[in-house]
Amino acid sequence: MDNALREKLFRQLKKADEKLNAAKKLLELRLLDDAVSRAYYAMFHAAKALLDADGLYSKTHSGLLTLFAQHFVKTGIIAKAFFDTLSSAKELRESGDYEAFFSAEAGETKEIVEQAEAFVNECKRILLSRLQDK
């Protein structure tokens, strides 16, 4: 793996960490829709890092989910529960961002943020393991 790709992957993971930290702070402030959004983007960037490492790219969020499911869930590299978390967070993020009458609930948001942290950590574990093997 060349240095440019390594740098890109680490930057994606840094973004994931930044979004996760923002989600936690927004949760504390009870800005729930925004906390869900940042939690989703934390997972998005972590998933994107895994896909990038394998030379897989998507122009859409739905495409990212499809590629992630095909290359990581169906192959058993990552548990389906992580994919379900990513998919649910995407739907909640879209509702929170675009639907006037939607408001995320506190318990649901706390759970999404916690799941996002586990998701990011799992993606990091997989990616770092792959980098050590190369």
C-alpha positions in Angstrom: 0.0 0.0 0.0 1.5 3.3 -1.0 2.0 6.3 1.4 -0.7 8.4 -0.3 -3.4 5.8 0.3 -2.2 5.3 3.9 -2.5 9.0 4.5 -6.0 9.1 3.0 -7.1 6.2 5.3 -5.7 7.8 8.4 -7.4 11.1 7.5 -10.7 9.3 7.0 -10.3 7.7 10.5 -9.4 11.2 11.9 -12.6 12.5 10.4 -14.5 9.6 12.0 -13.1 10.5 15.4 -13.9 14.1 15.0 -17.5 13.4 14.0 -17.8 11.0 16.9 -16.5 13.5 19.4 -18.9 16.1 18.0 -21.8 13.6 18.3 -21.0 13.1 22.0 -20.9 16.8 22.7 -24.1 17.4 20.8 -25.8 14.6 22.8 -24.7 16.3 26.0 -26.2 19.6 24.8 -29.4 17.6 23.9 -29.1 18.7 20.2 -30.3 15.2 19.3 -30.9 15.5 15.5 -27.4 16.9 15.1 -25.9 14.3 17.4 -27.4 11.5 15.2 -26.1 13.2 12.1 -22.6 13.4 13.4 -22.8 9.8 14.7 -23.8 8.7 11.2 -20.9 10.6 9.6 -18.5 9.1 12.0 -19.6 5.7 10.8 -19.6 6.9 7.2 -16.0 8.0 7.3 -14.9 4.8 9.1 -16.7 2.7 6.5 -15.3 4.8 3.7 -11.7 4.1 5.0 -12.3 0.4 4.8 -13.7 0.6 1.3 -10.9 3.0 0.2 -8.3 0.5 1.5 -9.8 -2.1 -0.9 -10.0 0.3 -3.8 -13.8 0.6 -3.6 -15.5 3.9 -4.1 -19.1 5.1 -4.2 -20.5 8.5 -5.1 -23.6 8.1 -2.9 -24.4 7.2 0.6 -26.7 4.3 -0.5 -23.9 3.1 -2.7 -21.5 3.1 0.2 -23.9 1.0 2.2 -24.3 -1.5 -0.7 -20.5 -1.8 -1.1 -20.0 -2.1 2.6 -22.6 -4.9 2.8 -21.2 -6.8 -0.1 -17.5 -6.6 0.8 -17.5 -6.7 4.6 -20.8 -8.1 5.9 -21.5 -10.9 3.4 -17.9 -12.0 3.6 -18.0 -12.2 7.4 -15.4 -9.5 7.9 -17.7 -7.4 10.0 -20.9 -8.4 11.9 -24.3 -7.6 10.3 -25.2 -5.7 13.4 -22.7 -3.1 12.5 -24.2 -2.7 9.0 -27.7 -2.4 10.6 -26.4 0.4 12.9 -25.0 2.2 9.9 -28.2 1.8 7.9 -30.4 2.9 10.8 -28.3 5.9 11.5 -28.4 7.0 7.9 -32.2 6.9 8.0 -32.4 8.8 11.2 -29.9 11.4 10.0 -32.0 11.9 6.9 -35.2 12.3 8.9 -33.5 14.7 11.3 -32.0 16.8 8.5 -34.9 17.0 6.2 -38.2 16.3 8.0 -39.8 19.2 9.8 -41.9 17.1 12.1 -39.2 14.7 13.1 -37.2 14.9 16.3 -34.8 12.2 17.5 -35.5 10.8 21.0 -32.8 11.0 23.7 -32.6 7.3 24.4 -32.4 6.4 20.7 -29.8 9.1 20.1 -27.6 7.9 23.0 -27.8 4.4 21.6 -26.8 5.5 18.1 -23.8 7.5 19.5 -22.7 4.5 21.5 -23.1 2.2 18.5 -21.2 4.6 16.3 -18.3 4.5 18.7 -18.3 0.7 18.5 -18.6 0.8 14.7 -15.7 3.2 14.4 -13.5 1.1 16.7 -14.3 -2.1 14.8 -13.5 -0.4 11.5 -10.2 0.8 12.9 -9.4 -2.6 14.3 -10.0 -4.2 10.9 -8.1 -1.6 9.0 -5.1 -1.5 11.3 -4.9 -5.3 11.2 -4.9 -5.1 7.4 -2.2 -2.5 7.4 0.0 -4.5 9.6 -0.3 -7.5 7.3 0.9 -5.5 4.3 
